[in-house]
């Protein structure tokens, strides 16, 4: 029997993604002169990829492109500020749904080292995506975090 909450998963992902995108695109500086974190890539992994894209398109007037094999067949749309949101289906049967923000960094190798020094477990070391940049993933505090270098 399917979990009755399963039908709400796409809507919850949309609300969470929109909340993250809104928070990450604040242009005002934080107290003390600190700048906001620049989200370069916001990845949503869901078994309901098509309905998630449809909902985001209807709610926000964006258009998702065709599947990109370099991004695990994710479909992407542009975020305000130049980043992208990507929606894809799980790549393996054991890949759980997740919303993973990738923060833009100047030096991904240094950022991976710093993440590891802070207690993060590196799940994917710095990896090149031809023509799109380099990314890495680390886990810390039960959360998946991404890094992106253009």
HELIX and SHEET records of a PDB file:
HELIX    1   1 UNK A    4  UNK A    8  5                                   5    
HELIX    2   2 UNK A    9  UNK A   24  1                                  16    
HELIX    3   3 UNK A   31  UNK A   33  5                                   3    
HELIX    4   4 UNK A   49  UNK A   60  1                                  12    
HELIX    5   5 UNK A   69  UNK A   71  5                                   3    
HELIX    6   6 UNK A  108  UNK A  117  1                                  10    
SHEET    1   A 7 UNK A  75  UNK A  78  0                                        
SHEET    2   A 7 UNK A  84  UNK A  88 -1                                        
SHEET    3   A 7 UNK A  39  UNK A  45  1                                        
SHEET    4   A 7 UNK A  98  UNK A 104 -1                                        
SHEET    5   A 7 UNK A 143  UNK A 149  1                                        
SHEET    6   A 7 UNK A 133  UNK A 140 -1                                        
SHEET    7   A 7 UNK A 121  UNK A 129 -1                                        
END                                                                             
